[in-house]
Amino acid sequence: MKPHVLIAAAFGLLALSPDAMALTLTNVDDAAYSIMVTMKDGASKTIDLAAKGTAEVDCAAGCELTLNGEKMMADGAIAALRVEQGKFAQ
């Protein structure tokens, strides 16, 4: 097999890895937040998002994010969300 075909195949597999489908949360505020993540199967976890920090969440299959009582649905179509003034922003 030709080397350029192998390289292209490797990049194609890398694009399908779970990290490539992760949702990136970026906090632009000076305050830290806790975000509740509820998956479609009902499992939930809390993400602690540091001030000016980032976190990765696997929401490729869909999840609900809750911040300060505000809920937002996310799926593999959304790659990044910001937290600004204590609210979600895209």
C-alpha positions, 0 to 999 in steps of 0.5 A, a space after each residue: 500500500 502506498 504511504 500517502 494512502 496509509 496516512 489518509 486512512 490514519 487521519 480518517 480514523 483519527 477524525 472518528 475517535 471519541 475525542 473528535 466528537 467531544 463538546 468543548 466547554 470554555 468558561 470566559 468568566 472570572 468565576 468557576 461553575 459546576 455544570 450538570 451533564 445528563 446523558 440520554 440514558 439518564 446517567 449524570 455527572 458534574 463537570 467543574 469548570 474553572 474560571 477561564 478554564 475549559 473542559 471536554 464532554 462526550 455529548 455525541 449521542 446527546 446530553 442535557 447541560 444544566 448551569 445555574 438552572 438553565 438547561 441546554 441540549 447538546 449533541 454531536 452537531 455542537 462542537 463548542 459552547 462558552 459560559 459567559 456571564 453565568 450562561 451558555 453561549 455559542 
